[in-house]
Amino acid sequence: MKKEAIKLLKQQLEKLDAKDFDLNAWKKYTVVILSRVFGEDNLKIKQVEDLEFEYNSWSLRDASGNESYEDGTIKLAREIIQASIDEITAFGIPESKSSMSNKELENYLNIILDELKGSQLKQLKTIIASENSSVEKKRLVFEIIETMGENTVYEVITNIISQPSAIKILEE
């Protein structure tokens, strides 16, 4: 994958020199590549997303006399991509972190909430909304879980482990 990532990034470098260069299209494609290689929360993605051709009086005034504002933006884009290639060359592709999507987290939470009685759910919401310390909140949540009973807790754990995303993690 290292060679493929570098190849795609080099193609993005070449596109910067195209006569019909479209910054917005280039940014979208580059963000897709960088997200796949470095993860969605990587700083390089934010840097690419922040690239703009601005034609207001302030940006035109701030542009150096030696290069146009567009050239400065393209130069910065080139540096971001080159830094990405250098990082991959030196350190390889970063290992992907198994991050749980909001949907997966919601599924796990629903498994637990489905087993709570109405009064337990009400207590849980009160605890979460309280201004207690996180340690105190944990202790109070633990007390609610204790009242669920062993069999229910075993059922919850079994259902969580049986989720496709959990199975995928266990198979790695």
Phi and psi restraints in degrees (value plus and minus 20) as a CYANA .aco file:
   2 LYS   PHI     -79.3   -39.3
   2 LYS   PSI     -66.9   -26.9
   3 LYS   PHI     -84.4   -44.4
   3 LYS   PSI     -60.1   -20.1
   4 GLU   PHI     -86.0   -46.0
   4 GLU   PSI     -61.4   -21.4
   5 ALA   PHI     -83.7   -43.7
   5 ALA   PSI     -64.8   -24.8
   6 ILE   PHI     -83.4   -43.4
   6 ILE   PSI     -61.1   -21.1
   7 LYS   PHI     -80.1   -40.1
   7 LYS   PSI     -67.3   -27.3
   8 LEU   PHI     -82.8   -42.8
   8 LEU   PSI     -61.0   -21.0
   9 LEU   PHI     -87.4   -47.4
   9 LEU   PSI     -56.9   -16.9
  10 LYS   PHI     -85.6   -45.6
  10 LYS   PSI     -56.1   -16.1
  11 GLN   PHI     -82.4   -42.4
  11 GLN   PSI     -58.0   -18.0
  12 GLN   PHI     -86.2   -46.2
  12 GLN   PSI     -54.9   -14.9
  13 LEU   PHI     -82.7   -42.7
  13 LEU   PSI     -63.0   -23.0
  14 GLU   PHI     -83.9   -43.9
  14 GLU   PSI     -56.7   -16.7
  15 LYS   PHI     -83.6   -43.6
  15 LYS   PSI     -45.3    -5.3
  16 LEU   PHI     -83.3   -43.3
  16 LEU   PSI     -42.8    -2.8
  17 ASP   PHI    -114.8   -74.8
  17 ASP   PSI     -22.0    18.0
  18 ALA   PHI     -86.7   -46.7
  18 ALA   PSI     123.5   163.5
  19 LYS   PHI     -86.3   -46.3
  19 LYS   PSI     -53.9   -13.9
  20 ASP   PHI    -119.6   -79.6
  20 ASP   PSI      17.1    57.1
  21 PHE   PHI     -79.5   -39.5
  21 PHE   PSI     110.2   150.2
  22 ASP   PHI    -138.2   -98.2
  22 ASP   PSI      87.2   127.2
  23 LEU   PHI     -79.9   -39.9
  23 LEU   PSI     -64.5   -24.5
  24 ASN   PHI     -84.5   -44.5
  24 ASN   PSI     -63.0   -23.0
  25 ALA   PHI     -84.6   -44.6
  25 ALA   PSI     -62.1   -22.1
  26 TRP   PHI     -81.3   -41.3
  26 TRP   PSI     -63.8   -23.8
  27 LYS   PHI     -81.2   -41.2
  27 LYS   PSI     -65.4   -25.4
  28 LYS   PHI     -81.8   -41.8
  28 LYS   PSI     -65.5   -25.5
  29 TYR   PHI     -84.4   -44.4
  29 TYR   PSI     -62.3   -22.3
  30 THR   PHI     -84.6   -44.6
  30 THR   PSI     -60.9   -20.9
  31 VAL   PHI     -81.8   -41.8
  31 VAL   PSI     -59.8   -19.8
  32 VAL   PHI     -80.6   -40.6
  32 VAL   PSI     -66.4   -26.4
  33 ILE   PHI     -83.8   -43.8
  33 ILE   PSI     -70.6   -30.6
  34 LEU   PHI     -83.1   -43.1
  34 LEU   PSI     -56.4   -16.4
  35 SER   PHI     -83.0   -43.0
  35 SER   PSI     -62.6   -22.6
  36 ARG   PHI     -86.0   -46.0
  36 ARG   PSI     -58.9   -18.9
  37 VAL   PHI    -101.8   -61.8
  37 VAL   PSI     -67.2   -27.2
  38 PHE   PHI    -127.4   -87.4
  38 PHE   PSI     -30.2     9.8
  39 GLY   PHI      79.3   119.3
  39 GLY   PSI     133.6   173.6
  40 GLU   PHI     -88.5   -48.5
  40 GLU   PSI     -39.4     0.6
  41 ASP   PHI    -122.5   -82.5
  41 ASP   PSI      -1.1    38.9
  42 ASN   PHI     -95.0   -55.0
  42 ASN   PSI     122.5   162.5
  43 LEU   PHI     -80.3   -40.3
  43 LEU   PSI     -53.8   -13.8
  44 LYS   PHI     -79.7   -39.7
  44 LYS   PSI     -54.3   -14.3
  45 ILE   PHI     -84.7   -44.7
  45 ILE   PSI     -65.1   -25.1
  46 LYS   PHI     -81.3   -41.3
  46 LYS   PSI     -60.9   -20.9
  47 GLN   PHI     -82.6   -42.6
  47 GLN   PSI     -62.1   -22.1
  48 VAL   PHI     -85.9   -45.9
  48 VAL   PSI     -64.3   -24.3
  49 GLU   PHI     -81.9   -41.9
  49 GLU   PSI     -49.2    -9.2
  50 ASP   PHI    -101.3   -61.3
  50 ASP   PSI     -28.9    11.1
  51 LEU   PHI     -86.2   -46.2
  51 LEU   PSI     113.0   153.0
  52 GLU   PHI    -169.0  -129.0
  52 GLU   PSI     128.0   168.0
  53 PHE   PHI    -117.2   -77.2
  53 PHE   PSI      92.0   132.0
  54 GLU   PHI    -130.5   -90.5
  54 GLU   PSI     113.4   153.4
  55 TYR   PHI    -133.3   -93.3
  55 TYR   PSI       6.9    46.9
  56 ASN   PHI    -105.6   -65.6
  56 ASN   PSI     148.8   188.8
  57 SER   PHI     -83.2   -43.2
  57 SER   PSI     -55.0   -15.0
  58 TRP   PHI     -87.4   -47.4
  58 TRP   PSI     -64.9   -24.9
  59 SER   PHI     -88.2   -48.2
  59 SER   PSI     -56.4   -16.4
  60 LEU   PHI     -87.1   -47.1
  60 LEU   PSI     -58.5   -18.5
  61 ARG   PHI     -85.7   -45.7
  61 ARG   PSI     -59.4   -19.4
  62 ASP   PHI     -97.0   -57.0
  62 ASP   PSI     -39.5     0.5
  63 ALA   PHI     -84.5   -44.5
  63 ALA   PSI     119.0   159.0
  64 SER   PHI     -89.1   -49.1
  64 SER   PSI     139.7   179.7
  65 GLY   PHI     -90.3   -50.3
  65 GLY   PSI     -37.4     2.6
  66 ASN   PHI    -105.7   -65.7
  66 ASN   PSI     -40.7    -0.7
  67 GLU   PHI    -165.3  -125.3
  67 GLU   PSI     131.9   171.9
  68 SER   PHI     -97.5   -57.5
  68 SER   PSI     145.5   185.5
  69 TYR   PHI     -81.3   -41.3
  69 TYR   PSI     -57.3   -17.3
  70 GLU   PHI     -81.6   -41.6
  70 GLU   PSI     -62.6   -22.6
  71 ASP   PHI     -82.5   -42.5
  71 ASP   PSI     -58.2   -18.2
  72 GLY   PHI     -84.3   -44.3
  72 GLY   PSI     -60.5   -20.5
  73 THR   PHI     -86.4   -46.4
  73 THR   PSI     -62.9   -22.9
  74 ILE   PHI     -86.4   -46.4
  74 ILE   PSI     -57.8   -17.8
  75 LYS   PHI     -82.4   -42.4
  75 LYS   PSI     -62.8   -22.8
  76 LEU   PHI     -84.5   -44.5
  76 LEU   PSI     -62.1   -22.1
  77 ALA   PHI     -79.8   -39.8
  77 ALA   PSI     -63.5   -23.5
  78 ARG   PHI     -81.1   -41.1
  78 ARG   PSI     -61.4   -21.4
  79 GLU   PHI     -85.3   -45.3
  79 GLU   PSI     -60.0   -20.0
  80 ILE   PHI     -82.6   -42.6
  80 ILE   PSI     -66.1   -26.1
  81 ILE   PHI     -87.1   -47.1
  81 ILE   PSI     -62.4   -22.4
  82 GLN   PHI     -84.0   -44.0
  82 GLN   PSI     -59.5   -19.5
  83 ALA   PHI     -82.1   -42.1
  83 ALA   PSI     -58.1   -18.1
  84 SER   PHI     -84.2   -44.2
  84 SER   PSI     -65.0   -25.0
  85 ILE   PHI     -83.1   -43.1
  85 ILE   PSI     -64.4   -24.4
  86 ASP   PHI     -81.4   -41.4
  86 ASP   PSI     -60.4   -20.4
  87 GLU   PHI     -84.3   -44.3
  87 GLU   PSI     -64.1   -24.1
  88 ILE   PHI     -84.5   -44.5
  88 ILE   PSI     -62.2   -22.2
  89 THR   PHI     -82.8   -42.8
  89 THR   PSI     -64.3   -24.3
  90 ALA   PHI     -97.1   -57.1
  90 ALA   PSI     -61.7   -21.7
  91 PHE   PHI    -137.0   -97.0
  91 PHE   PSI     -27.9    12.1
  92 GLY   PHI      63.0   103.0
  92 GLY   PSI    -197.9  -157.9
  93 ILE   PHI     -96.2   -56.2
  93 ILE   PSI     108.9   148.9
  94 PRO   PHI     -82.7   -42.7
  94 PRO   PSI     124.1   164.1
  95 GLU   PHI     -86.8   -46.8
  95 GLU   PSI     115.7   155.7
  96 SER   PHI     -93.4   -53.4
  96 SER   PSI     118.5   158.5
  97 LYS   PHI    -109.1   -69.1
  97 LYS   PSI     110.6   150.6
  98 SER   PHI     -92.2   -52.2
  98 SER   PSI      80.0   120.0
  99 SER   PHI    -124.8   -84.8
  99 SER   PSI     121.8   161.8
 100 MET   PHI    -107.7   -67.7
 100 MET   PSI     110.0   150.0
 101 SER   PHI     -93.3   -53.3
 101 SER   PSI     142.6   182.6
 102 ASN   PHI     -80.7   -40.7
 102 ASN   PSI     -56.5   -16.5
 103 LYS   PHI     -85.2   -45.2
 103 LYS   PSI     -63.0   -23.0
 104 GLU   PHI     -84.4   -44.4
 104 GLU   PSI     -64.0   -24.0
 105 LEU   PHI     -80.9   -40.9
 105 LEU   PSI     -61.8   -21.8
 106 GLU   PHI     -82.3   -42.3
 106 GLU   PSI     -60.5   -20.5
 107 ASN   PHI     -81.2   -41.2
 107 ASN   PSI     -65.3   -25.3
 108 TYR   PHI     -83.8   -43.8
 108 TYR   PSI     -63.6   -23.6
 109 LEU   PHI     -83.4   -43.4
 109 LEU   PSI     -60.6   -20.6
 110 ASN   PHI     -83.8   -43.8
 110 ASN   PSI     -55.2   -15.2
 111 ILE   PHI     -78.8   -38.8
 111 ILE   PSI     -63.7   -23.7
 112 ILE   PHI     -90.7   -50.7
 112 ILE   PSI     -68.4   -28.4
 113 LEU   PHI     -83.6   -43.6
 113 LEU   PSI     -51.5   -11.5
 114 ASP   PHI     -83.6   -43.6
 114 ASP   PSI     -44.2    -4.2
 115 GLU   PHI    -110.9   -70.9
 115 GLU   PSI     -30.3     9.7
 116 LEU   PHI    -102.6   -62.6
 116 LEU   PSI     124.7   164.7
 117 LYS   PHI     -95.2   -55.2
 117 LYS   PSI     142.6   182.6
 118 GLY   PHI     -75.3   -35.3
 118 GLY   PSI     -63.0   -23.0
 119 SER   PHI     -87.8   -47.8
 119 SER   PSI     -55.9   -15.9
 120 GLN   PHI     -87.5   -47.5
 120 GLN   PSI     -60.0   -20.0
 121 LEU   PHI     -83.5   -43.5
 121 LEU   PSI     -61.3   -21.3
 122 LYS   PHI     -82.6   -42.6
 122 LYS   PSI     -63.3   -23.3
 123 GLN   PHI     -81.5   -41.5
 123 GLN   PSI     -63.3   -23.3
 124 LEU   PHI     -80.4   -40.4
 124 LEU   PSI     -65.9   -25.9
 125 LYS   PHI     -82.8   -42.8
 125 LYS   PSI     -58.2   -18.2
 126 THR   PHI     -84.7   -44.7
 126 THR   PSI     -62.2   -22.2
 127 ILE   PHI     -83.1   -43.1
 127 ILE   PSI     -68.2   -28.2
 128 ILE   PHI     -81.9   -41.9
 128 ILE   PSI     -58.9   -18.9
 129 ALA   PHI     -98.3   -58.3
 129 ALA   PSI     -34.0     6.0
 130 SER   PHI     -89.5   -49.5
 130 SER   PSI     146.9   186.9
 131 GLU   PHI    -116.6   -76.6
 131 GLU   PSI      -4.2    35.8
 132 ASN   PHI     -83.0   -43.0
 132 ASN   PSI     139.7   179.7
 133 SER   PHI     -87.3   -47.3
 133 SER   PSI     141.4   181.4
 134 SER   PHI     -82.4   -42.4
 134 SER   PSI     -53.0   -13.0
 135 VAL   PHI     -85.0   -45.0
 135 VAL   PSI     -64.4   -24.4
 136 GLU   PHI     -86.8   -46.8
 136 GLU   PSI     -60.6   -20.6
 137 LYS   PHI     -80.6   -40.6
 137 LYS   PSI     -63.0   -23.0
 138 LYS   PHI     -79.6   -39.6
 138 LYS   PSI     -64.4   -24.4
 139 ARG   PHI     -82.1   -42.1
 139 ARG   PSI     -63.7   -23.7
 140 LEU   PHI     -88.4   -48.4
 140 LEU   PSI     -58.0   -18.0
 141 VAL   PHI     -84.8   -44.8
 141 VAL   PSI     -60.8   -20.8
 142 PHE   PHI     -77.4   -37.4
 142 PHE   PSI     -62.1   -22.1
 143 GLU   PHI     -81.0   -41.0
 143 GLU   PSI     -59.7   -19.7
 144 ILE   PHI     -84.6   -44.6
 144 ILE   PSI     -62.7   -22.7
 145 ILE   PHI     -84.0   -44.0
 145 ILE   PSI     -58.0   -18.0
 146 GLU   PHI     -78.9   -38.9
 146 GLU   PSI     -56.4   -16.4
 147 THR   PHI     -94.9   -54.9
 147 THR   PSI     -31.9     8.1
 148 MET   PHI     -89.9   -49.9
 148 MET   PSI     -49.1    -9.1
 149 GLY   PHI      73.6   113.6
 149 GLY   PSI     132.4   172.4
 150 GLU   PHI     -78.9   -38.9
 150 GLU   PSI     -69.0   -29.0
 151 ASN   PHI     -80.1   -40.1
 151 ASN   PSI     -59.7   -19.7
 152 THR   PHI     -87.1   -47.1
 152 THR   PSI     -61.2   -21.2
 153 VAL   PHI     -83.5   -43.5
 153 VAL   PSI     -61.9   -21.9
 154 TYR   PHI     -82.1   -42.1
 154 TYR   PSI     -59.7   -19.7
 155 GLU   PHI     -82.7   -42.7
 155 GLU   PSI     -64.4   -24.4
 156 VAL   PHI     -81.1   -41.1
 156 VAL   PSI     -68.4   -28.4
 157 ILE   PHI     -81.9   -41.9
 157 ILE   PSI     -62.9   -22.9
 158 THR   PHI     -80.5   -40.5
 158 THR   PSI     -64.2   -24.2
 159 ASN   PHI     -85.7   -45.7
 159 ASN   PSI     -56.9   -16.9
 160 ILE   PHI     -86.5   -46.5
 160 ILE   PSI     -66.5   -26.5
 161 ILE   PHI     -86.1   -46.1
 161 ILE   PSI     -45.9    -5.9
 162 SER   PHI    -102.5   -62.5
 162 SER   PSI     -25.8    14.2
 163 GLN   PHI     -86.5   -46.5
 163 GLN   PSI     122.7   162.7
 164 PRO   PHI     -73.8   -33.8
 164 PRO   PSI     -60.7   -20.7
 165 SER   PHI     -87.6   -47.6
 165 SER   PSI     -54.5   -14.5
 166 ALA   PHI     -89.9   -49.9
 166 ALA   PSI     -61.0   -21.0
 167 ILE   PHI     -81.1   -41.1
 167 ILE   PSI     -62.3   -22.3
 168 LYS   PHI     -79.9   -39.9
 168 LYS   PSI     -63.3   -23.3
 169 ILE   PHI     -84.6   -44.6
 169 ILE   PSI     -61.3   -21.3
 170 LEU   PHI     -87.5   -47.5
 170 LEU   PSI     -48.7    -8.7
 171 GLU   PHI     -98.1   -58.1
 171 GLU   PSI     -36.8     3.2
